[in-house]
Amino acid sequence: MIKLMALVTRRADLTQEAFARYWLDVHAPLALAQHPLGYVIDVASREQPADAMGDVHGIAEIWWRDHEHMRAGLDSEAGRIAADDVANFAASVRFVVVEPNRLLDPPGDETR
């Protein structure tokens, strides 16, 4: 399994709240139409450490079976529609494909 990580910078004319709302409510359904195995959007919180990457306003984690599955999703009509939509909320997106090494699962909702 592989994961496409996207470091996203919001458009300057959007507040963090408007950026997150558009990404979650409008863009996410377009991205899900590519049929990834999993999709998580991490929106940057208001408080950040002093050495945080201040130009990153959110991170997307998109799971795929393998590189062929990822290419099929990204190259599909749904992938092109999602890619075209990015300009509606993001100033830039930087990608990296990673091979996850799970060391500890995050807590479930019952621990919040």
N, C-alpha and C positions, 0 to 999 in steps of 0.2 A: 504494500500500500504506500502511496505517496500523498503528499499534501502540498498544494499551492498556497503560499502565504503572500498576501498582498498588503503592503504598507501604504495607507491611503492618506492623502492630504486634502482637506476640504477646500472648496472654492472660497475665496476671500469674501465674497458677497453673502455667504451663508453663515448663520450662527452655528455653533456646535450642535444645538438642539435641532435646527432645521436640517442640517447635514445628516444627523443620525436618523431623524424621522424619514427623510427621503430614502436613505440607504436601506433601512429596515422595511419600510412600507411599500416602496416602489421598485427599487433595484433588486432586492433579495428575491422576490418571486421570479424575476427575469433570470437571475443566476440559477435558481433552482430548476428552471426548465431545461438546463443542460444535463440534468440527471447525475449530479455528483453523489458520492456515497454519504457525504456529510458536509455541512456548511455552518460555520460559526462566524458571527460578526462581533468583534470586540471593539467597543467605542471607548475612546480615551476619556478618563474621568477628569474632573476639574483640577484635582490636586495631583501634581506630578513631582517626582524627585528633581532636584536641581540639574542633574545631568541627563534628564529625559530628552528624547528626540522631539523637540517642540513642534516640528513640522509634520509629525505623524499624528493624525486625529482619529485613526482607527486601523484595525487589522482584520483582514478576512482570512479564515482558514477553510480551505476547500479540499475535501478528501476525494481521491480517485483510486481505482484499483491499481492502475499502472499508467505509464506514460501514454500508451495508446488510448486508453479510456479518457485521459485528460485531453489529448489532442482532438479526439472525436467530439467531446463536449465543447471545447473552445472553438473548433472549426465549424460547428453546426450552425444552422440558422438562429437557434436560440442563443448560441454563443456570440454571434455577430450582433444580435439585438442588444444583449447585455453589455457588450463592449462599447457599442455606440451610446448607450445610456450613461456610461460613467461620467461623461462630460457634464451631465446635469447636476452632479453633486461633488465631483472631485476635481481638484486642480492637477493632481498627479497621483500615479499609482506605481509603486515599485514592487516587482515580483521576485520571489525565490521559491524554487521547488525543493522540498525537503523530504527526507525519509525519517519519519517519526521513530523515536526510541522511548517508549513509555516506561517511566521509572516509578511513577506514582499517579494513580488516577485522581482527578479532582474530586472534592467532596460532592455528594449528591445534594439535592434540594433540601433533604431532611436535616442537614447540618447548618442551614442558614438561619 
